[in-house]
Amino acid sequence: MTPDPRLPGLLADLLAVAEYLGDLGLGDLVPPLPPRPEAGAAADPGGGRADRPGPPPPSWAPSSGGASRRPSPSEIWDQARLAPAWAQPPPKDEFPQYEDARSGPAGRHAPPRARPPEAAPWIAGASSLEELMAGLRSCRGCRLSQDRPRVIPGRGPVGAPILFVIDQPPPEAARTGQYPSGPELALLDDIVSKGLRMDPGDVYVTPLAKCPRPDPDYQDPYPLKACAHVAHREIELVRPKAVVAMGRLVPGFLGGLESLSFDSLRSKKLTIGPRRIPLKATYDLATILESLDCKRLFWEDLKAVMRLL
């Protein structure tokens, strides 16, 4: 019988609690472990395989004819570290909350295990948007940079009162060099002109991931995470009064809150950067175009942004 792979993780949690209680002087609350079964009384812990030896018996285990004693938390912890490699829990997915990020044909766009590097020197050292965009053209922070035709920079003036951070550009943006475009651009212009009563040229709009998706089915969220450093520097240089993060994945990666769901982020009052600029999470342009319910909820989010201006 193969051991349940979840048991080692549960044991590690219990051992951590036991060690914590011991540090507080509450070791008596740790119950005694059952005695080690006699030979042949239980199934082989290795699942019947001779090449899977179990850990050696602990020092507090009863000997033949002896009585068991209560182990200390440190003894429990030391014994857990001797567990064989096959008994360790499987590695966790880096993006467990984004089920849609792992969808796709045969998982060919599954998120990579590697974490994005720290902000490159050219990002923190950029003193203007032009300098930041010039450095972006030589960026190699993700695998999309290996064969991208171009990067899609942000557009808008420094000092814009509102900065919109939108999703990753679609494949056609690699040809046109513009995002958003078409119906999404018309919708954003209406949002700014009719909803915010501002000129569309007075706001700053930037995609979180600067490299366009190579194909419409590409759903790897890693470029969003890798490009977050660039967006942070853009926000510092533009110095807006409010930031609107549009999309289900954008607010989490932009704010470093990937563990929270989109609905949770929408309901929270968030800030970003050392100046603690208000950050509002809301729906992306494509979703607003397709869903009347999301359009109504977006209008409520927009009114919250207008109260900040």
Sequence and secondary structure as in RCSB ss.txt:
>XXXX:A:sequence
MTPDPRLPGLLADLLAVAEYLGDLGLGDLVPPLPPRPEAGAAADPGGGRADRPGPPPPSWAPSSGGASRRPSPSE
IWDQARLAPAWAQPPPKDEFPQYEDARSGPAGRHAPPRARPPEAAPWIAGASSLEELMAGLRSCRGCRLSQDRPR
VIPGRGPVGAPILFVIDQPPPEAARTGQYPSGPELALLDDIVSKGLRMDPGDVYVTPLAKCPRPDPDYQDPYPLK
ACAHVAHREIELVRPKAVVAMGRLVPGFLGGLESLSFDSLRSKKLTIGPRRIPLKATYDLATILESLDCKRLFWE
DLKAVMRLL
>XXXX:A:secstr
    TTHHHHHHHHHHHHHHHHHTT GGGS        TTSS  TTTT TT       TTS  TT       HHH
HHHHHHTS GGGS     S TT GGGG SGGGTT   SS      HHHHT  SHHHHHHHHTT  SSGGGGS S 
    BS TT SEEEEE    TTHHHH  SS HHHHHHHHHIIIIIS S GGGSEEEESS S  SSTT    HHHH
HTHHHHHHHHHHH  SEEEEESSSHHHHHHT TTS HHHHHTS EEETTTTEEEEEE  HHHHHH HHHHHHHHH
HHHHHHTT 
